[in-house]
Amino acid sequence: MRAPRLRELRNFRYEKAINAVDARATKGKVAIEDGKVIWEIDKLEPGEEAFLQVIL
């Protein structure tokens, strides 16, 4: 995920139905609940990047 160059990104939420063993992210909170991976980021500064890794 990358924020736009000129403005920040707030309250980003990614939810995907995946049978995952583990998940981690460089920024934000990651949870695995009921066969779903949920990734929430409160704030990304302009041009900042965050990565999500999911192990199946």
ZATIVO-479511 format. One record per residue: chain; residue number from 1; x, y, z of N, C-alpha, C, O, CB in turn. Coordinates in Angstrom, 3 decimals, m for minus. Glycine has a CB too. Example, Ala and Ser with C-alpha at 12.3 -4.5 7.8 and 13.67 -1.06 7.14 Angstrom:
residues 2
+-----+-----+----------+----------+----------+----------+----------+----------+----------+----------+----------+----------+----------+----------+----------+----------+----------+
| mol | seq |   n.east |  n.north |     n.up |  ca.east | ca.north |    ca.up |   c.east |  c.north |     c.up |   o.east |  o.north |     o.up |  cb.east | cb.north |    cb.up |
+-----+-----+----------+----------+----------+----------+----------+----------+----------+----------+----------+----------+----------+----------+----------+----------+----------+
|   A |   1 |   13.190 |   m5.690 |    7.800 |   12.300 |   m4.500 |    7.800 |   13.200 |   m3.300 |    7.800 |   14.236 |   m3.319 |    8.465 |   11.308 |   m4.473 |    9.046 |
|   A |   2 |   12.850 |   m2.250 |    7.080 |   13.670 |   m1.060 |    7.140 |   12.900 |    0.030 |    7.870 |   13.409 |    1.138 |    8.039 |   14.084 |   m0.598 |    5.725 |
+-----+-----+----------+----------+----------+----------+----------+----------+----------+----------+----------+----------+----------+----------+----------+----------+----------+
end
This chain:
residues 56
+-----+-----+----------+----------+----------+----------+----------+----------+----------+----------+----------+----------+----------+----------+----------+----------+----------+
| mol | seq |   n.east |  n.north |     n.up |  ca.east | ca.north |    ca.up |   c.east |  c.north |     c.up |   o.east |  o.north |     o.up |  cb.east | cb.north |    cb.up |
+-----+-----+----------+----------+----------+----------+----------+----------+----------+----------+----------+----------+----------+----------+----------+----------+----------+
|   A |   1 |    0.846 |   m1.154 |    0.000 |    0.000 |    0.000 |    0.000 |    0.895 |    1.220 |    0.000 |    1.877 |    1.276 |    0.739 |   m0.964 |   m0.004 |    1.203 |
|   A |   2 |    0.563 |    2.184 |   m0.816 |    1.333 |    3.427 |   m0.844 |    0.368 |    4.608 |   m0.807 |   m0.608 |    4.657 |   m1.555 |    2.244 |    3.496 |   m2.108 |
|   A |   3 |    0.658 |    5.542 |    0.066 |   m0.162 |    6.750 |    0.168 |    0.119 |    7.654 |   m1.032 |    1.216 |    7.620 |   m1.590 |    0.117 |    7.503 |    1.505 |
|   A |   4 |   m0.863 |    8.458 |   m1.428 |   m0.626 |    9.415 |   m2.515 |    0.531 |   10.355 |   m2.177 |    0.835 |   10.576 |   m1.005 |   m1.901 |   10.230 |   m2.800 |
|   A |   5 |    1.169 |   10.899 |   m3.197 |    2.344 |   11.745 |   m2.973 |    2.023 |   13.054 |   m2.269 |    2.865 |   13.579 |   m1.540 |    3.009 |   12.041 |   m4.282 |
|   A |   6 |    0.833 |   13.589 |   m2.470 |    0.542 |   14.924 |   m1.952 |   m0.344 |   14.962 |   m0.715 |   m0.472 |   16.011 |   m0.083 |   m0.095 |   15.718 |   m3.010 |
|   A |   7 |   m0.953 |   13.847 |   m0.360 |   m1.787 |   13.869 |    0.849 |   m1.672 |   12.550 |    1.599 |   m1.311 |   11.521 |    1.028 |   m3.262 |   14.148 |    0.489 |
|   A |   8 |   m1.983 |   12.601 |    2.871 |   m1.881 |   11.404 |    3.710 |   m3.102 |   10.514 |    3.522 |   m4.131 |   10.943 |    3.000 |   m1.729 |   11.791 |    5.193 |
|   A |   9 |   m2.965 |    9.288 |    3.951 |   m4.046 |    8.308 |    3.896 |   m4.419 |    7.959 |    5.328 |   m3.546 |    7.630 |    6.132 |   m3.630 |    7.025 |    3.085 |
|   A |  10 |   m5.705 |    8.027 |    5.656 |   m6.164 |    7.747 |    7.019 |   m7.200 |    6.625 |    7.019 |   m7.967 |    6.464 |    6.069 |   m6.756 |    9.019 |    7.662 |
|   A |  11 |   m7.203 |    5.858 |    8.099 |   m8.208 |    4.818 |    8.353 |   m8.359 |    3.828 |    7.196 |   m9.468 |    3.587 |    6.718 |   m9.546 |    5.462 |    8.635 |
|   A |  12 |   m7.248 |    3.263 |    6.755 |   m7.254 |    2.253 |    5.701 |   m7.563 |    0.895 |    6.320 |   m7.006 |    0.537 |    7.357 |   m5.891 |    2.221 |    4.946 |
|   A |  13 |   m8.455 |    0.140 |    5.677 |   m8.807 |   m1.203 |    6.156 |   m8.857 |   m2.144 |    4.959 |   m9.527 |   m1.871 |    3.963 |  m10.178 |   m1.198 |    6.922 |
|   A |  14 |   m8.132 |   m3.261 |    5.074 |   m8.099 |   m4.287 |    4.037 |   m8.594 |   m5.577 |    4.670 |   m8.116 |   m5.981 |    5.730 |   m6.655 |   m4.459 |    3.426 |
|   A |  15 |   m9.547 |   m6.219 |    4.020 |  m10.124 |   m7.452 |    4.546 |  m10.248 |   m8.445 |    3.397 |  m10.842 |   m8.134 |    2.365 |  m11.515 |   m7.192 |    5.221 |
|   A |  16 |   m9.690 |   m9.639 |    3.574 |   m9.707 |  m10.644 |    2.515 |   m9.901 |  m12.024 |    3.127 |   m9.265 |  m12.363 |    4.125 |   m8.402 |  m10.594 |    1.681 |
|   A |  17 |  m10.776 |  m12.815 |    2.529 |  m11.016 |  m14.178 |    3.001 |   m9.897 |  m15.086 |    2.487 |   m9.865 |  m15.446 |    1.310 |  m12.417 |  m14.697 |    2.532 |
|   A |  18 |   m8.981 |  m15.448 |    3.389 |   m7.827 |  m16.293 |    3.063 |   m7.597 |  m17.249 |    4.233 |   m7.679 |  m16.844 |    5.393 |   m6.538 |  m15.426 |    2.774 |
|   A |  19 |   m7.312 |  m18.507 |    3.933 |   m6.922 |  m19.452 |    4.981 |   m5.428 |  m19.290 |    5.229 |   m4.614 |  m20.001 |    4.639 |   m7.274 |  m20.933 |    4.583 |
|   A |  20 |   m5.076 |  m18.369 |    6.087 |   m3.674 |  m18.038 |    6.347 |   m3.204 |  m18.657 |    7.653 |   m3.979 |  m18.835 |    8.593 |   m3.477 |  m16.517 |    6.385 |
|   A |  21 |   m1.908 |  m18.984 |    7.692 |   m1.276 |  m19.497 |    8.901 |   m0.777 |  m18.334 |    9.751 |   m0.919 |  m18.335 |   10.974 |   m0.113 |  m20.455 |    8.550 |
|   A |  22 |   m0.188 |  m17.339 |    9.078 |    0.373 |  m16.179 |    9.775 |    0.315 |  m14.976 |    8.847 |    0.273 |  m15.128 |    7.626 |    1.839 |  m16.452 |   10.241 |
|   A |  23 |    0.314 |  m13.788 |    9.422 |    0.336 |  m12.547 |    8.650 |    1.063 |  m11.490 |    9.455 |    0.968 |  m11.447 |   10.682 |   m1.103 |  m12.075 |    8.288 |
|   A |  24 |    1.795 |  m10.632 |    8.745 |    2.501 |   m9.531 |    9.403 |    2.551 |   m8.341 |    8.450 |    2.428 |   m8.493 |    7.234 |    3.942 |   m9.961 |    9.836 |
|   A |  25 |    2.733 |   m7.165 |    9.022 |    2.769 |   m5.938 |    8.230 |    3.860 |   m5.018 |    8.759 |    4.224 |   m5.075 |    9.934 |    1.398 |   m5.224 |    8.255 |
|   A |  26 |    4.375 |   m4.168 |    7.876 |    5.396 |   m3.211 |    8.283 |    4.789 |   m2.047 |    9.047 |    5.492 |   m1.354 |    9.783 |    6.155 |   m2.698 |    7.069 |
|   A |  27 |    3.491 |   m1.823 |    8.881 |    2.819 |   m0.743 |    9.598 |    1.362 |   m1.144 |    9.817 |    0.758 |   m1.794 |    8.964 |    2.920 |    0.610 |    8.813 |
|   A |  28 |    0.813 |   m0.763 |   10.938 |   m0.582 |   m1.059 |   11.226 |   m0.762 |   m2.344 |   12.018 |    0.201 |   m2.940 |   12.501 |   m1.357 |   m1.147 |    9.949 |
|   A |  29 |   m2.026 |   m2.758 |   12.140 |   m2.380 |   m3.959 |   12.900 |   m2.912 |   m5.021 |   11.946 |   m3.662 |   m4.715 |   11.019 |   m3.432 |   m3.635 |   14.001 |
|   A |  30 |   m2.520 |   m6.270 |   12.180 |   m2.985 |   m7.394 |   11.368 |   m3.616 |   m8.422 |   12.287 |   m3.074 |   m8.733 |   13.348 |   m1.820 |   m8.024 |   10.543 |
|   A |  31 |   m4.760 |   m8.949 |   11.879 |   m5.438 |   m9.997 |   12.642 |   m5.967 |  m11.049 |   11.672 |   m6.331 |  m10.741 |   10.537 |   m6.598 |   m9.406 |   13.508 |
|   A |  32 |   m6.001 |  m12.297 |   12.139 |   m6.609 |  m13.387 |   11.379 |   m7.806 |  m13.855 |   12.192 |   m7.652 |  m14.397 |   13.287 |   m5.582 |  m14.572 |   11.102 |
|   A |  33 |   m8.999 |  m13.640 |   11.649 |  m10.234 |  m13.985 |   12.359 |  m11.205 |  m14.680 |   11.413 |  m11.489 |  m14.164 |   10.332 |  m10.889 |  m12.722 |   12.969 |
|   A |  34 |  m11.709 |  m15.825 |   11.799 |  m12.734 |  m16.555 |   11.041 |  m12.374 |  m16.723 |    9.565 |  m13.222 |  m16.522 |    8.696 |  m14.065 |  m15.839 |   11.154 |
|   A |  35 |  m11.127 |  m17.088 |    9.276 |  m10.716 |  m17.299 |    7.897 |  m10.504 |  m16.028 |    7.100 |  m10.465 |  m16.076 |    5.871 |  m11.716 |  m18.127 |    7.214 |
|   A |  36 |  m10.367 |  m14.892 |    7.768 |  m10.140 |  m13.610 |    7.097 |   m8.883 |  m12.958 |    7.641 |   m8.577 |  m13.062 |    8.829 |  m11.353 |  m12.670 |    7.274 |
|   A |  37 |   m8.163 |  m12.287 |    6.761 |   m7.036 |  m11.455 |    7.174 |   m7.535 |  m10.018 |    7.180 |   m8.062 |   m9.530 |    6.180 |   m5.783 |  m11.634 |    6.218 |
|   A |  38 |   m7.365 |   m9.345 |    8.309 |   m7.808 |   m7.959 |    8.462 |   m6.584 |   m7.107 |    8.779 |   m5.865 |   m7.358 |    9.746 |   m8.901 |   m7.823 |    9.587 |
|   A |  39 |   m6.362 |   m6.091 |    7.938 |   m5.209 |   m5.195 |    8.092 |   m5.734 |   m3.777 |    8.223 |   m6.450 |   m3.294 |    7.346 |   m4.212 |   m5.317 |    6.883 |
|   A |  40 |   m5.384 |   m3.111 |    9.307 |   m5.848 |   m1.746 |    9.559 |   m4.657 |   m0.822 |    9.777 |   m3.752 |   m1.122 |   10.555 |   m6.793 |   m1.704 |   10.782 |
|   A |  41 |   m4.675 |    0.309 |    9.074 |   m3.642 |    1.333 |    9.228 |   m4.343 |    2.631 |    9.602 |   m5.266 |    3.064 |    8.912 |   m2.782 |    1.500 |    7.913 |
|   A |  42 |   m3.908 |    3.251 |   10.691 |   m4.503 |    4.514 |   11.122 |   m4.100 |    5.667 |   10.215 |   m4.949 |    6.458 |    9.805 |   m4.103 |    4.822 |   12.554 |
|   A |  43 |   m2.804 |    5.770 |    9.896 |   m2.339 |    6.910 |    9.113 |   m1.052 |    6.574 |    8.365 |   m0.119 |    6.006 |    8.933 |   m2.120 |    8.124 |   10.019 |
|   A |  44 |   m1.017 |    6.935 |    7.075 |    0.197 |    6.862 |    6.267 |    0.508 |    8.274 |    5.794 |   m0.361 |    8.964 |    5.261 |    0.033 |    5.869 |    5.052 |
|   A |  45 |    1.738 |    8.695 |    5.987 |    2.164 |   10.024 |    5.540 |    2.238 |   10.045 |    4.005 |    2.318 |    8.985 |    3.384 |    3.550 |   10.405 |    6.167 |
|   A |  46 |    2.213 |   11.227 |    3.388 |    2.300 |   11.307 |    1.921 |    3.530 |   10.572 |    1.381 |    4.650 |   10.820 |    1.827 |    2.336 |   12.773 |    1.474 |
|   A |  47 |    3.317 |    9.672 |    0.423 |    4.398 |    8.912 |   m0.190 |    4.922 |    7.744 |    0.632 |    5.795 |    7.017 |    0.157 |    5.509 |    9.817 |   m0.479 |
|   A |  48 |    4.425 |    7.536 |    1.843 |    4.888 |    6.443 |    2.707 |    4.302 |    5.113 |    2.228 |    3.189 |    5.068 |    1.705 |    4.492 |    6.707 |    4.188 |
|   A |  49 |    5.066 |    4.028 |    2.414 |    4.633 |    2.699 |    2.000 |    4.478 |    1.774 |    3.200 |    5.156 |    1.930 |    4.215 |    5.623 |    2.104 |    1.002 |
|   A |  50 |    3.577 |    0.812 |    3.065 |    3.397 |   m0.232 |    4.067 |    3.158 |   m1.546 |    3.321 |    2.502 |   m1.568 |    2.280 |    2.201 |    0.103 |    5.047 |
|   A |  51 |    3.694 |   m2.630 |    3.860 |    3.594 |   m3.932 |    3.205 |    2.922 |   m4.945 |    4.120 |    3.126 |   m4.940 |    5.334 |    4.981 |   m4.433 |    2.790 |
|   A |  52 |    2.115 |   m5.815 |    3.515 |    1.454 |   m6.909 |    4.215 |    2.000 |   m8.214 |    3.659 |    2.042 |   m8.401 |    2.443 |   m0.104 |   m6.834 |    4.062 |
|   A |  53 |    2.423 |   m9.127 |    4.547 |    2.881 |  m10.453 |    4.148 |    1.954 |  m11.482 |    4.786 |    1.705 |  m11.453 |    5.991 |    4.376 |  m10.695 |    4.568 |
|   A |  54 |    1.447 |  m12.392 |    3.953 |    0.546 |  m13.443 |    4.424 |    1.176 |  m14.791 |    4.103 |    1.561 |  m15.043 |    2.961 |   m0.873 |  m13.315 |    3.770 |
|   A |  55 |    1.283 |  m15.658 |    5.109 |    1.822 |  m17.004 |    4.929 |    0.644 |  m17.969 |    4.884 |   m0.143 |  m18.061 |    5.826 |    2.830 |  m17.385 |    6.078 |
|   A |  56 |    0.544 |  m18.681 |    3.774 |   m0.592 |  m19.589 |    3.575 |   m0.321 |  m20.962 |    4.123 |   m1.176 |  m21.842 |    4.035 |   m0.934 |  m19.694 |    2.113 |
+-----+-----+----------+----------+----------+----------+----------+----------+----------+----------+----------+----------+----------+----------+----------+----------+----------+
end
